[in-house]
């Protein structure tokens, strides 16, 4: 058996073993790229929730300041 034929046999065996992994990774990539459920959607929701928390902090701080004013 010559070297090229041996390399071809090894390459074919490795490709058969790796193909299911490639398919699974492609599935993950497709889910992450999905605009409705993927990373962009997750990032948008995190940004919206961060803004809401900042608004709540401002409101609570305002109530705290009003309470301090009422004690004077």
C-alpha positions as CSV (number, residue, x, y, z in Angstrom):
1,X,0.0,0.0,0.0
2,X,1.5,3.3,-1.0
3,X,1.5,6.4,1.2
4,X,-1.2,8.3,-0.7
5,X,-3.6,5.4,-0.5
6,X,-3.0,5.1,3.2
7,X,-3.6,8.8,3.7
8,X,-6.8,8.6,1.8
9,X,-8.1,5.7,3.9
10,X,-7.2,7.5,7.1
11,X,-8.8,10.7,5.9
12,X,-12.0,8.9,5.0
13,X,-12.2,7.2,8.4
14,X,-11.6,10.5,10.2
15,X,-14.2,12.3,8.1
16,X,-16.8,9.6,8.9
17,X,-16.0,9.9,12.6
18,X,-16.1,13.7,12.6
19,X,-19.2,14.3,10.4
20,X,-21.8,13.8,13.2
21,X,-19.9,16.4,15.3
22,X,-19.9,18.8,12.4
23,X,-23.6,18.4,11.9
24,X,-24.3,19.0,15.6
25,X,-22.1,22.2,15.6
26,X,-23.9,23.4,12.5
27,X,-27.2,23.0,14.3
28,X,-25.9,25.0,17.2
29,X,-24.6,27.7,14.9
30,X,-28.0,27.9,13.2
31,X,-29.8,28.2,16.5
32,X,-27.5,30.9,17.7
33,X,-27.9,32.8,14.4
34,X,-31.7,32.7,14.6
35,X,-33.0,36.3,15.0
36,X,-36.0,35.2,17.1
37,X,-34.1,33.0,19.7
38,X,-30.4,33.5,19.0
39,X,-27.7,35.5,20.6
40,X,-29.0,38.8,19.1
41,X,-32.4,38.2,20.8
42,X,-30.7,37.3,24.1
43,X,-28.6,40.4,23.9
44,X,-31.6,42.6,23.1
45,X,-33.5,41.2,26.1
46,X,-30.5,41.7,28.4
47,X,-30.2,45.4,27.2
48,X,-33.9,45.9,27.9
49,X,-33.7,44.4,31.3
50,X,-30.6,46.4,32.2
51,X,-32.4,49.6,31.2
52,X,-35.4,48.6,33.4
53,X,-33.1,47.9,36.4
54,X,-31.4,51.3,35.9
55,X,-34.8,53.0,35.9
56,X,-35.8,51.2,39.1
57,X,-32.6,52.2,40.7
58,X,-33.3,55.8,39.8
59,X,-36.9,55.6,41.2
60,X,-35.7,54.0,44.4
61,X,-33.0,56.6,44.9
62,X,-35.6,59.3,44.3
63,X,-37.9,57.8,47.0
64,X,-34.9,57.6,49.3
65,X,-34.1,61.3,48.7
66,X,-37.8,62.2,49.3
67,X,-37.8,60.3,52.5
68,X,-34.6,62.0,53.7
69,X,-36.1,65.4,52.9
70,X,-39.2,64.5,54.9
71,X,-37.1,63.8,58.0
72,X,-35.6,67.3,58.0
